[in-house]
């Protein structure tokens, strides 16, 4: 099996064939992702779903499916319009990574695989990652047709204790934001296109497991800890929802809507739980500025953390000791990551330190992808009323706390691994 994933690392088709392969792979990924998004939207699934006021024409359906496809890349959607009468309006919605991110991920893995097969360079991560550039171009070209009026789209419902944002309350034509299309399209394309080229998730896991694979031990350990911890919390949340939801006092329609919303947000909830288990405070802030000098801004703040406790609108209560058990998950993952980093390394402490640094980078960068941020600005004459909602883990705590966890438990795992051992 090792030979299967090691062969074909060097391009053999020449530069023109490689370029054609990369372009074809990107087109396959974009078409497969869009068609899948359309199928989801047709059954009321996805991040952006239709409301009762949504247009019934095929044109509006295809445009809304395109908007959904772009949004599930964690691409910000924004728009402008008139709230009624004379005035101006702008709205921005950045939803965190949802369950439906598996659609562009799977599409890009397929595209990376196709590109590698055409150019006969299967096993070359870079070859698959290169489809990111034409893929982003395809997203930008399609951007003008991926639009929908705010009244026609609905977003998943958050738990009742968290402030909601209903795009139907504003009047704007929503479009993917160009800078966000470029940034997130490249991130998705580079990662998942490359994974597809090396043989998909199975080959990636094989490469992570092998001590003599293409990934250094400290890289393998950091990825395993970050992804493994998320999967554990994902499973815990899924089991909890599966047991909790049937017992709620809801009719069939309400239960279906709640199930779809919570399933969509499972990756976000799992990520928030993972940060929470590191001691990172989860924060929420809702701010409304009336735009009138004599009127004070209205601010609501929320927080939840192992060390900061729970706080809502000025009321605080301590954390229950039971919640500290959540720390076991990242501790165990990082202990194993330290052992993985030490495999084949002459300096176990050095390998653990590099693993800790890369793990911290992953966790800190992840804050961007697991934060909800919405804003509106409504202007009438010289008066502009602004509202802003931000929910997610504290960025200033994610770096130091994940680093402390990784250094302590990673080092502990590394020093308990015999040097130069082979898996």
N, C-alpha and C positions, 0 to 999 in steps of 0.2 A: 504493500500500500504506500510505503514511503516513496518508492521509486515512481509510483503513479503521479504523485503530487510534485516531485522534483523535476520530472522531465518537461521539456518544452519551455524552460525559463527564458531562453534567448529568442528574439524575433527571427523568423526565417522567411517572412514573406516580403521583405523590403519595405521602405518607408511608404510608398503609395498604397500598398495593400494594408498596412497598419492604419493609415489615415482613413481609408474606406471602411475598414473593420470598426474603427472607433465611431465613425458617423453612423453606420448601420446599427451598431449596438445602442447608441443614444436614441435613435429613432424608435427602435424596438421597445426600449424602456419607456419612452414617453407615451407611445401608443398603448402599450399594455397597461400602464398606470392609469391613463385617462379612461380607457374602456372599463377597467375595474372600478374606478371611482364612479362612473356613470351607472354601473350595475348596483353599486351600493346606494347611490342616491335614489335610484328607482324604487328601492325597498325601504326608503326612509332611514338609511344608515349613513354614517359618515360624520365628519366634524361640522360641516355646514349642511343642514337639512332644510327642506322647504317648510314654509308656514302655510296656513290656510289661504293666505292672500297671494301665494306664489302663482306666477303665470303658468298656464297649462300647455302653452305651445311648446313644440319641440325645440325651437330656438332658445327659449328661456331655460328649458331643462338642460340643454347641452352647455349653456353658459354657466349655470349654477353648478353643474357637475365639474366643469373646469375650475371654477372658484374653489370648490371643495378639494379638488386634486392639488391645487397649489397650497391651500391652507394646511393640508395634512403634512406638508413638508416643514411645518413650523414657520411658514411664511406669513408675514404681517399683511393683513388686508386693511385697506384704508379707502376713504372716499370723501366726497364733498357734495353739498347740495343745499337746498333751501328748506328750512323747517316750516315754511308757510309765511306768505307775505314777503316783505322786504327784509333781507338779512343774509347771513352766510352760515354755513355749517361745515365742520370737518370731523371725521371720526377715524379712529385707529384701533384695530383689534389684533393683538398678538396672543394666540392661544398656545398653551404648552403642548409638548409632544403627547400625542394621543395614541390610542390603540390602532388607529387607522394609518399610522406611520409605517405599518408593515406593508402597505400597498406600494409606495414609492421604493421602499427598501427591497421588496421582492422584485419589482419591475427593474430596478437598477442591477440587481444580482443577475437577472436574466440577460439584461443588456451587456453586462460585463462578460458573461459566459459566451454570448454570441460573438462579441468582438474578439475574444481570445480564440474561439474556434475558427473564425474566418481567417485570422492572421496566423493561426497555428502557433500561438504562444501561450497555450494554457499553462497556468501555474505562475504567470507573471502578474503580480499585484498591480504594478504600475500600468500595465496595458489596459486593465479594466478600469483603473482610476481615471485614465485619460478621457473616458466617455463623459466625464463631468462637464467638460467645456462645451461640446456640442449639445449636451442635454440642457444646460442652462440657456443656451441660445434658443433651443426649442421652447423652453418655458417662457422666455421673453417675447418670442414671436407670438405665442398663443395668449399672452397676457391680455391683449386688447379684447379678446373674445371671452375671457374668463371674468365675467362681471354679473352682478345681480343687485337689484335695489334692496336696501336693508330690510324693507317690510316683507320681502320674499324669503328671507333666510332666518334660520333659528340655530342657536348654538346649544351645546349640552347644558343641562341644568346642574348647577353646583349644589352641594348640600345646603339645606335651609339656613344654617348658621353663617354661611358665607355670602357676602353681597353678590347679587346677580347682575348680569349685564345683558340687556335685551336690545339687539340692534334694531328691532322693529320700532323702538321708541323714537328713533331718529329717522330723518329722511335723507338718505344719501345713496349714491351708486357706488357699490363696493368693488374695488379692484385690488389685485396683488400689488404690493409696494415693490418697485424695481430694485432698490438696494437689498431688500430682504430676499427677493427672488435669486439674486446673484449669490449672496452669502450662503443661504441655506441650500440652494440647488447645488453649489459646489461641494458643500460639506457632505450632503447625501450622496452625490455622485462619486466623490473620491473614496468614501468609505465602502459603500455597498457595491459600486462598480468593481472595485478592487477585490472584494470578497467573492463576487461572482466569477472573476477571472481565475482565482486560485482554486475554484471548485465548489464554491458555496459554503454554507455554514459547516457542513460535515468536514470539509477539508480544512477550514479555519480552525475548528476544534481539534482536529488531528495535529495541525501545526502548533497549536498552543500546548498540547499535551506532550509532544515529543521534546526531549531535552536537546536534541541535535537539529531541531527544526530551524526555519528561517527567522523565527522570533527569538530575541534574547530572553533569558529567563526573567529578567526584571520587567520586561514588557508583558510577557505572558502572565506573570503574577498580578500585575496591576489591572490588566483587563479582566482576568478571572475574578478578582476581588470586587471590582466595580460592577460587572455584569452579574456575577453570582449573587451579590447582595441584593441587587434589584429584583432578580428572579425570585429569591426567597420571599421578599415582601410582596411581590406580585401574586405569588401563590397563596400567601396568607390572606391578602385582601380578597382574592377571588373566592376562597373558601368561606370567608366571613360573609360576603355578599350573597353567596349561594344559600347560606343558612338563614341570613337575616331578612332578605327581601320577601320571601314567601309568607312570612308572618306579619307583614305590615298591612294595615287597614287601608287597602287601595282597591279600586276596581281594576278590571283587566287592562283598560287603556292606560291608566295611571301607572300600573306596575310595569307595563311594557316600556313606557316612556322612561321611567326611572331606571329600568334595567339597561336600556340603551345608553343613557347618559353615564351611569356608573361604569359600565363596561368600557365606554369610550375613554373615560378618565382613569382607568386602572393604572396605566403606566405612570401618570402624573402622581396619583396617590401613593404608589409604591416608591417613587423617587422622593417624595416628601417624607415618607416614613424612613427612608434610608438616611436622609440628611438629619432628620429628627434623632435617629439612633446614634449619630455622631455627636449629638449635643448642639447641633446647629438650630437656631431659632427660626421657626416658620413665621413669617410676618405678613400682615395684610394692612393696606392703607387705602382708605377711600376719602378723597378730597374733592370738595366742591367750592369753587371760587365764583361768587355772584358777578364780579366785574363792576360792582358799585363800591366806590371808596368807603362809604359809611357802613357797608355790610361786611362782617368778618367771615373768613372762609370757614366752612364746616368740615371737620376732619374726624373720621372714625378710624381707629387703629385696633389691630388684633395681633396677638402673638401666642405662639405655643412652642415651648422648648423644655428640654429636660432640666436645664439649670435656671431658665427664666420663668418657668411655670406657664400658666395660662392667663391671658389678659384680654379683656374685651370691653371697649368703651370705658376705660378707667378702672374697671373692676378686675382684681387679681385673685387667683387662687393657686395654691401650690400644686406641683405635679404629684400624682399618686406613685408610690414606690414601685408598683408593678410595671410602670412604663420603662423603668430602667433596664428591664430584661431585654428590651429591644437592642441594647448595646451588644448583646451576645452575637448578633448576626454579623455586623462589620468586624468585630473582634475575631471571630472564627474565620471569616473570609480572608482577613489580612494576615492572620497566623499562617494559613495555608499558602497565601501569596508569598510570604517570606520564605517558606520552604521551597516553593517553586522557583523563586529568584535565586536561591542558593545552589540549585542543581547545576553542576558543571562549572561553578565559579570558584576561582582561587581565593577571592575575598568575599566571604559571606556577608560581612557587615557592609561592604561597599555595594554589593548587589541589592541588599535590603534597602539601603539609602536611595539607590536609583529607582527601585520599585516604588518607594514611598513618594519620591518626587513626582513620578509619572502618575501615580494614583491621585495625588493631590491636584495635578493639572487636570485630570479627567473630571474629578468631582467639582472643581472650581468652574471649569468650562460648562459643566452640566447645569449650573444655575441658570444660565441663559436659556436653556431649552426647556426648563421646567418652571418657568415663571409666566403667569398670566398678567398681561398689561393692556389696559384699554383706556382710551381717552376720547373726550368730545369737546368741541369748542363751538358754541352757538353765539353768533354776533348779530345784534340789532343796533344799527347806528354805531355809536362809539362804545357800546356796552357789549362785552364778550364774557359769557359765562362758560367756565371751564370745569370739567369733571375728570377725575383720574382714578383708576382702580389698579392696584398692583398687589399681586398675591404670589408668594413663593418663598424659597429659603433665603436666609440672609447671606448675601455675597461676602460681606466682611468677616463672617464667622466660618464660612465653608472652607476657606483656605487653611487657616491655622488649626482648626479642629480636625479636619481630615488628615492634615500632615502629622499631627500628634498621634492620632490613632494609627496611621500607617507606619510611623517610625517605631512606636512602642511594640505593637503586635507583629509587625513585619520583622523587626529585629529579633523578637522572641522566637518566631518561627524559623528564622534563618540560622540562629545559633544552635538550634536543636536539630538541624539537618547536618549530616556528616558531609564534610567537604569532598568535592569531586565525585559525589554519588551520582549514579545514572538512573533515570526513571525507566 
